Amino acid sequence: QVQLVESGGGLVQAGGSLRLSCRASGRAFSVYALTWFRQAPGKEREFVAAISSSGISTSYADSVKGRFTISRVNAKNTMYLQMNSLRPEDTGVYYCQADHRYWGQGTQVTVSS
């Protein structure tokens, strides 16, 4: 069993930056692929970025390419999402996922125009 806790969300003006963290408890964190999703009000949850267990391979939604960076530090059981040049459309609850099945509770990101 893996428990995930996101943090780092908040209110920021357009053009600003935030760094989200996702800390995992339990063993075997280093073998899991990890993913960030987000859900805007009234919309379905959508993929944001993913990273392989080693951290070597990453992928991004087109809407965040060049602005967001996903990373992980396995020794700290933690994944990050550095978000730069934020836009109002980036507003939503951001969730981390491990091994395609474990979910965190989410952290709110609000970008004001």
Buried (B, 14 or more C-beta within 10 A) or exposed (E): EBEBBBEBBEEBEEEBEBBBBBBBEEEEBBEBBBBBBBBBEEEEBEBBBBBEBEBEEEEBBEBBEEBBBBBBEBEEBBBBBBBBEBBEEBBBBBBBBBBEEBBBEBBEBBBEE
